[in-house]
Amino acid sequence: MKDKAKENSDSDKKSKSVGRKRLFAYSLFLTDLKTRMYVAFDSTMKSEKEACDRALALLRTAGIVLDSLALDRYHYYQSYMDDFKWAKMFLIPA
């Protein structure tokens, strides 16, 4: 009886997972390293790049000027290099 229930539960899991799309929540925190406080935050269900773009847009609207920016390989885009020409860029390798 237990074996039959075990077989049914395994097959139910497989049939339920077929055709489902996984959803991910992407979030990004921009932190001031001296004060260790968050300066901007954003989250989205679409992509990491969109979360990063919206967090940086929040900085611009608040009038916060960046002296330097450290990006890892997931957030390094040429457009960020173009947008922040005056800031020092630090690229963190994977």
Secondary structure, DSSP 8 states (H G I E B T S, - for coil): -HHHHHHHHHHHHHHHHTT------EEEEEEETTTTEEEEEEEESS-HHHHHHHHHHHHHHHT---SEEEEETTT--HHHHHHTTTSEEEEE--
